[in-house]
Amino acid sequence: MDNLFVGQIELLPYTFEPMYLALCDGRLLPINGNDALFSLIGNKYGGDGQTNFALPNLKGTEPIPNTNYYIALEGIYPTRD
């Protein structure tokens, strides 16, 4: 995704996971292969911080029925000052 930042969360009306996005459902992801996202959110939402970390669980917080929150797994890495 060229126009999304890694870790950016979007509310979308999809029932599937678009490429490079993951449903914010609290699942565990391996750090290996998701290094950029882990470097931004760490294990703030769960996981052991050594081999895995969790995505935020935003299920049930959607303001519009039949929508879901998705987090960008790839994209532009945000710069820090």
N, C-alpha and C positions, 0 to 999 in steps of 0.2 A: 504494500500500500504506500504509494508515493506521497499521499496527502495526509496521512495520519502519523501522529507521534507514537512511538512505542509506549504502551501503557495508557493511551488515550481511551476513554470509555465513551461509547456511543449508544444511544437508544435507537433500535431499529425494529422494523415490523416483520422480521424474518422468523421462520420456524426451522431454519438450518443455520449452521455456522459458515459465514462467508470465509473465503480464503484469507489467511493471515489474521483472523479474528477468533476469539474464543468466548463462549458464553460465560458470563460472570455468575458461576454457580458454585463457587467454593471448592472446585476440584483441585487436586494436587497435580502439579506439573514437575517434571524433572528439571533441575537446574541446568544440566548438560543439554544444550540445544535451545535453551531459553535464557541464556546468560544476560542479554540486554534487559529483558523485562525484570529478571531477578535483581539486577543491579539497581533498578529503580524502586521496586516495592519490597524487596527482601522477603522475609517470612512474616511480615506484618499481619497477614491474614491466615497464617498457619503454615504447617510444614515444619520440617526439622532444620531447615537452613543449611544443611550439609549436602543432601542429595535431592531434596525437593522443596517446593514452596506452594502455597495455595493462592488461587485467584480470589478476589473479593466475591462474596456471595450476595448478589443483589436481587435474587429471586424474590418476588412478592413485593418489591418496592417500585415497580413500574407504574408511572402515573397514567398510562394509557393502556387499556386492555389489549391483549394480543400483541404486545411488544416485548422485547427483551434487551437487556444491557449486554454489550459485547466489549471486550478489551482487545486492543491491538497488540498482537504478538510481535509484529515486525513493522517497520516504518522508519521515520526520521528519529534519530536518537536526540532527545532534547539536550541542548548545551546548558552548562551551568557556569555562573560567574564566580 
